[in-house]
Amino acid sequence: MGALRVSGRLALLESLVKGLVPEADLLSNDEMQYLGKLLGFPLPQVDDAVVGIERGHDKQEDEATLPLLPDQQG
């Protein structure tokens, strides 16, 4: 699954959660884990170090697909 496809899927999932629980704080993994526990959902253990590596990789892919804009040097 490509980086753009994954980020689109995450945006859709975040919108669904915010629609179902408008007061949900989705800014960090800890807050999402807390929300899941409050709602009684079984959640996987998430390793932030692995997520950070994956995000860095996705960012590189995203940058490679962005069109370049000319600057003063052409």
MOVENUR-V662114 format. One line per field, one symbol per residue. ss: DSSP state (@ for helix, = for strand, . for the rest). phi: phi as a letter, one per 30 degrees, with the letter a starting at -180 (. if undefined). psi: psi as a letter, one per 20 degrees, with the letter a starting at -180 (. if undefined). Layout:
ss: ???
phi: ???
psi: ???
//
This chain:
ss: ..@@@@@@@@@@@@@@@@@@........@@@@@@@@@@@........@@@@@@@@@@@@@@@@@@.........
phi: .dddddddddddddddddddbeddccdbdddddddedediddbddcceddddddddddddddddcdddcdcdcj
psi: prghgghgghgggghgghhhnhjpokiqhghhggggghikppqqppohggggggggghgggghhipqqpqahj.
//
